């Protein structure tokens, strides 16, 4: 009977340690995301409409519908600085 209690107590401590480790890893992931994405303002062209957003390697790719056609606006995710624009033309 004593052996069963000791084994149960060990299993309980192991489970608590594993849960604590998983919770701390989630906190680290959140901190990494906060380091990559900062605060900033993104100015969209007048009259444009945001169609979709994609993020990759610290950049945001905003697909816009503008008066001149569809455009992809490339922005630095950390500070909102514009890196480039691609106007999509049909031939």
Secondary structure, DSSP 8 states (H G I E B T S, - for coil): -HHHHHHHHHHHHHHHHHHHHHHHHHHHHHHHHHHHS--------TT-EEEEEEEETTEEEEEEEETTEEEEEEEETTT--EEEEEEE---
